[in-house]
Amino acid sequence: MPSPADREKALETALAQIDRQFGKGSVMRLGSDERAPVAVIPTGSIALDVALGIGGIPRGRIVEIYGPESSGKTTLTLHAIANAQKGGGIAAFIDAEHALDPEYAKKLGVDIDSLLVSQPDTGEQALEIADMLVRSGSIDLIVIDSVAALVPRAEIEGEMGDAHVGLQARLMSQALRKLTGALSQTQTTMIFINQLREKVGVFFGSPETTSGGKALKFYASVRLDIRRIETLKDGTDAVGNRTRVKVVKNKMAPPFKQAEFDILYGIGISREGSLIDYGVEHEIVRKSGAWYTYDGDQLGQGKENARNFLLENPDMANEIETKILAKLGVGAAGKAAAAAEASNVASIVPVVEKPVVEKPTQTPVAEEPAALRAAGE
């Protein structure tokens, strides 16, 4: 059996050959510093960013968002597109449902002049366009709306009522196999919006399932279940929805966390409302009766007035958001706060010196005279 030194030398030779043949970094040690930290795209809701555990949607990964109709799926993705564009990125929206509203997207902060939009005829065309955009290396975020609308070419060319068993599932499985590696290499995030279906004959458990087969469930690093739980009203007029998102799968952080936030009609996710809720919960914003205050400044009486104040003062809103993320240890702000705290703790730890134990001095014994010693003998 070869010695440990010989095995290590053989491994280094193999790694060098792999780097020459496939490029540097093809194989690396998991704990090496060459692996960059996970970059994210904020969702627009601090509650959801915290629930995701990393401060947003991970770059270079596949994300699935599913839920009932009018639950906020497209709204959530449009906010992600707006945040990607604010960070200097380029986004693409593949509108397989042919239902994207440019005016609504503009109200949510999307730069519609730079947003790439495609309305493909078939599912194969949609996924081929997505693959070409990913491999260009120039796209930061691609949204496909929706998986259910990715109709295979054979189904479109066939007659109404023809049976096409497993065509869409096979199409999705093949596409995801091709896309996953390219997404990771180019750090492109791909969001699939999906619809709900019900399985027939289920008596125990939830009958709900998503369309497009099971491949997406395996390839997705994050899966979000979004539901409308309450209608927000101003008097008798409905002004928005209270929305709950459950992180049913998360490869980046612990899963099964939930987030609640408001989606206001014509405005989108109320970022300021989430900041107020989380700020009060974590004692960054103070609530006394109906009044909200932050760092000695009054935000307003009632949540709506406080929300409007933060809307007019974005610097203060950003400051509150940074403090919340730092306190919860989420995202870049959280990591910076944790590092600063660790360095502070290290600097104030007292150096304990070992006490010096003095040895007791021994009293010298007088030597007996030689005459007495001789007499004793």
C-alpha positions in Angstrom: 0.0 0.0 0.0 1.5 3.4 -0.9 2.5 5.7 1.9 0.5 8.9 2.7 3.1 11.0 1.1 3.0 9.1 -2.1 -0.9 9.3 -2.2 -0.8 13.0 -1.6 1.8 13.4 -4.4 -0.4 11.4 -6.8 -3.5 13.4 -5.9 -1.6 16.7 -6.6 -0.5 15.4 -9.9 -4.1 14.4 -10.8 -5.4 17.8 -9.7 -2.8 19.6 -11.8 -3.8 17.5 -14.9 -7.5 18.3 -14.3 -6.8 22.0 -14.1 -4.9 21.9 -17.3 -7.6 19.9 -19.1 -10.8 21.4 -17.7 -9.6 24.8 -16.4 -8.5 26.1 -13.0 -11.0 25.6 -10.2 -12.6 22.5 -11.8 -11.9 20.7 -8.5 -11.3 22.5 -5.3 -11.3 21.8 -1.6 -14.6 22.7 0.0 -13.0 24.8 2.8 -10.7 26.8 0.5 -11.1 30.6 0.3 -11.5 30.4 -3.5 -15.2 29.8 -3.1 -17.0 33.2 -3.3 -19.8 33.9 -0.8 -23.3 33.5 -2.1 -24.5 36.8 -3.7 -28.3 37.6 -3.5 -31.0 39.7 -5.1 -33.3 41.3 -2.5 -37.0 40.4 -2.9 -38.4 43.8 -1.8 -39.7 42.4 1.5 -37.3 42.4 4.5 -39.5 39.7 6.1 -39.0 37.4 3.1 -35.3 38.2 2.9 -34.9 37.2 6.6 -37.0 34.0 6.1 -34.7 33.0 3.2 -31.8 33.2 5.6 -29.3 34.8 3.2 -30.9 38.2 2.6 -32.6 37.5 -0.7 -32.8 35.2 -3.7 -29.5 33.4 -4.4 -27.6 34.1 -7.6 -26.7 31.3 -9.9 -29.6 29.1 -8.7 -33.0 28.0 -9.8 -36.0 29.3 -7.7 -39.6 28.2 -8.0 -42.5 30.4 -6.8 -46.0 28.8 -6.8 -49.4 29.5 -5.4 -53.1 30.1 -6.2 -54.2 32.6 -8.7 -53.8 36.3 -7.8 -51.6 35.5 -4.8 -48.7 37.8 -5.8 -46.4 35.5 -7.7 -45.7 37.8 -10.6 -45.6 40.8 -8.3 -42.8 39.2 -6.2 -40.8 38.4 -9.3 -41.2 42.0 -10.7 -39.8 43.4 -7.4 -36.8 41.0 -7.8 -36.3 42.3 -11.3 -36.4 45.9 -10.1 -33.9 45.2 -7.4 -31.6 43.4 -9.9 -31.8 46.4 -12.2 -31.0 48.8 -9.3 -27.9 46.9 -8.7 -26.8 47.4 -12.3 -27.9 44.1 -13.6 -29.8 43.0 -16.7 -33.1 41.1 -16.4 -35.2 39.1 -18.8 -38.9 38.2 -18.6 -40.1 35.2 -20.7 -43.9 35.8 -20.8 -45.3 32.4 -21.8 -48.7 33.4 -20.4 -48.7 36.6 -22.6 -50.1 38.5 -19.6 -47.3 40.9 -18.6 -48.6 44.5 -17.9 -45.9 47.0 -18.6 -47.6 49.8 -16.7 -47.9 47.7 -13.5 -44.3 46.7 -13.9 -43.3 50.3 -14.1 -45.2 51.2 -11.0 -43.3 48.5 -9.1 -40.0 50.1 -10.1 -39.0 48.0 -13.1 -37.1 49.9 -15.8 -39.2 48.7 -18.7 -36.9 50.3 -21.3 -34.0 47.9 -20.3 -36.1 44.8 -19.4 -35.8 42.1 -22.0 -39.2 40.5 -22.8 -40.0 37.5 -24.9 -43.4 36.0 -25.7 -42.6 32.6 -27.2 -44.9 30.4 -29.2 -43.9 27.0 -27.7 -42.3 25.7 -24.6 -39.2 24.5 -26.5 -38.8 28.0 -27.9 -39.1 29.6 -24.5 -36.5 27.3 -22.9 -34.1 27.6 -25.9 -34.3 31.4 -25.6 -33.6 31.2 -21.9 -30.6 28.9 -22.5 -29.1 31.3 -25.0 -29.5 34.2 -22.7 -27.9 32.3 -19.8 -24.9 31.2 -21.9 -24.3 34.8 -23.0 -23.1 35.5 -19.5 -24.7 39.0 -19.5 -28.0 38.3 -17.7 -28.4 38.5 -14.0 -32.0 37.4 -13.7 -34.5 35.5 -15.9 -38.1 35.0 -15.0 -40.3 32.4 -16.8 -44.0 33.0 -16.3 -45.2 30.3 -16.1 -44.2 26.6 -16.2 -47.9 25.6 -16.9 -47.8 27.8 -20.0 -44.7 26.1 -21.5 -46.8 24.1 -24.0 -44.8 21.5 -26.0 -44.7 22.0 -29.8 -46.4 18.6 -30.4 -49.4 19.7 -28.3 -49.8 22.9 -30.1 -49.6 21.3 -33.5 -52.0 18.5 -32.5 -55.7 18.5 -32.2 -57.8 19.6 -29.2 -58.4 16.5 -27.0 -55.3 14.6 -28.1 -53.5 12.9 -25.3 -49.9 14.0 -24.7 -48.7 12.1 -21.7 -45.6 13.4 -20.0 -44.5 15.7 -22.8 -44.2 18.8 -20.6 -42.4 16.9 -17.8 -39.9 15.5 -20.3 -39.3 18.9 -21.7 -38.7 20.4 -18.2 -36.4 17.6 -17.2 -34.2 18.0 -20.3 -34.1 21.8 -20.1 -33.1 21.8 -16.4 -30.3 19.3 -17.0 -28.8 21.7 -19.5 -29.5 25.0 -17.6 -28.3 24.1 -14.1 -24.5 24.1 -14.9 -24.7 27.2 -17.1 -26.6 29.2 -14.4 -24.0 28.4 -11.8 -21.1 29.3 -14.1 -22.6 32.7 -15.2 -24.2 33.5 -11.8 -27.6 33.9 -13.4 -30.7 33.4 -11.3 -33.7 31.8 -13.0 -37.1 32.1 -11.4 -39.9 29.7 -12.5 -43.4 30.8 -11.7 -45.7 27.8 -11.4 -49.4 27.1 -10.9 -51.2 24.7 -8.7 -53.1 21.6 -9.7 -55.0 19.0 -7.7 -54.4 15.3 -7.7 -57.4 13.1 -8.1 -58.4 10.6 -5.4 -56.3 11.9 -2.6 -58.0 11.3 0.8 -55.1 12.0 3.2 -52.8 15.0 3.0 -52.8 17.9 0.6 -54.1 17.1 -2.9 -52.2 20.1 -4.3 -49.3 19.7 -6.7 -47.5 21.8 -9.2 -47.4 21.4 -13.0 -44.5 20.4 -15.1 -43.4 17.1 -13.5 -41.0 16.5 -10.6 -37.8 17.7 -12.1 -38.2 21.3 -11.0 -38.7 20.3 -7.4 -35.3 18.6 -7.4 -33.3 21.2 -9.4 -34.7 24.2 -7.5 -32.5 25.5 -4.7 -35.4 27.5 -3.2 -39.1 26.9 -3.5 -41.6 29.5 -2.2 -45.3 28.8 -1.5 -47.1 32.2 -1.7 -50.7 32.6 -0.4 -53.2 35.5 0.1 -54.4 35.3 3.7 -56.3 38.6 4.2 -57.8 41.5 2.2 -56.6 44.9 3.4 -59.3 47.6 3.5 -59.5 51.3 3.8 -63.0 51.6 5.2 -65.1 49.5 2.8 -62.6 49.7 -0.1 -60.1 46.9 -0.7 -56.6 48.4 -1.0 -54.4 45.3 -0.9 -53.7 41.9 0.4 -51.9 40.4 3.4 -49.6 37.8 1.9 -47.8 34.8 3.6 -44.9 33.1 2.0 -43.5 29.8 3.2 -40.0 28.6 2.2 -40.8 25.0 1.6 -37.3 24.2 0.3 -34.0 26.0 0.9 -30.6 24.7 0.1 -28.9 27.9 1.3 -30.3 28.1 4.8 -32.8 26.3 7.1 -36.1 25.8 5.4 -39.8 26.0 6.5 -39.6 29.6 7.7 -42.6 31.9 7.0 -42.8 35.6 6.1 -45.9 37.9 6.0 -46.1 41.2 4.2 -48.6 43.6 2.5 -49.1 43.9 -1.2 -50.9 47.1 -2.0 -52.8 47.4 -5.3 -50.9 49.5 -7.8 -47.9 49.8 -5.5 -46.7 46.3 -4.9 -44.9 45.0 -1.8 -45.0 47.5 1.0 -41.3 47.5 2.0 -41.9 50.3 4.5 -44.7 48.4 6.2 -42.4 45.4 6.7 -39.7 47.6 8.1 -42.2 49.0 10.7 -43.4 45.5 11.7 -39.9 44.1 12.0 -38.5 47.3 13.6 -41.2 47.1 16.4 -40.6 43.4 16.9 -36.9 43.8 17.3 -37.1 47.1 19.3 -35.4 49.2 16.7 -38.6 51.2 16.1 -40.5 52.1 19.2 -44.3 52.0 19.4 -46.1 54.0 22.1 -49.8 53.8 21.8 -50.5 54.7 18.2 -47.3 56.6 17.7 -44.1 55.2 16.1 -40.7 56.7 16.8 -37.2 55.9 15.6 -34.0 57.2 17.3 -36.0 60.1 18.8 -37.7 61.0 15.5 -41.5 60.6 15.3 -42.5 58.6 12.3 -46.2 59.3 12.6 -49.5 58.3 14.3 -50.7 55.0 13.0 -49.0 52.5 10.8 -50.2 54.2 7.6 -48.7 57.6 8.5 -45.5 56.0 9.6 -45.3 54.1 6.3 -45.8 57.3 4.3 -43.1 59.0 6.4 -40.5 56.3 5.6 -41.6 56.4 1.9 -40.7 60.1 1.9 -37.5 59.5 3.8 -35.7 56.6 2.0 -32.4 57.2 3.9 -34.1 56.6 7.2 -35.8 53.5 5.8 -32.5 52.1 4.5 -30.9 52.8 8.0 -33.7 50.9 9.7 -33.3 48.0 7.2 -29.5 47.8 7.8 -30.0 47.7 11.6 -32.6 44.9 11.3 -30.4 42.8 9.0 -27.4 43.4 11.3 -29.3 42.4 14.4 -30.6 39.2 12.8 -27.3 38.3 11.2 -28.7 38.1 7.7 -27.0 39.2 4.5 -23.9 41.4 4.2 -25.0 43.7 7.0 -25.4 40.8 9.3 -22.0 39.3 8.5 -20.3 42.7 8.9 -22.0 43.1 12.3 -21.1 39.6 13.4 -17.4 40.2 12.4 -17.3 43.5 14.2 -18.8 42.0 17.3 -16.3 39.1 17.2 -13.4 41.6 16.9 -14.8 43.7 19.8 -15.1 40.7 22.0 -11.5 39.7 21.2 -10.3 43.1 22.0 -11.9 43.4 25.4 -11.1 39.9 26.7 -8.6 40.4 29.5 -5.3 38.7 29.4 -5.1 36.5 32.5 -1.6 36.1 33.7 -0.6 33.1 35.8 0.0 34.1 39.4 3.6 33.9 40.6 3.7 31.5 43.5 6.6 32.4 45.8 8.4 29.4 47.3 8.6 29.6 51.1 12.1 30.5 52.4 13.7 27.8 54.4 15.5 28.7 57.6 19.1 27.5 57.4 20.0 24.9 60.0 23.2 25.7 62.0 25.9 23.1 61.5 26.8 21.1 64.6 30.4 21.7 65.9 32.9 19.0 65.1 33.8 18.4 68.8 30.2 17.7 69.7 29.9 15.3 66.8 33.0 13.4 67.9 31.7 13.2 71.5 28.4 11.8 70.3 30.1 9.2 68.3 
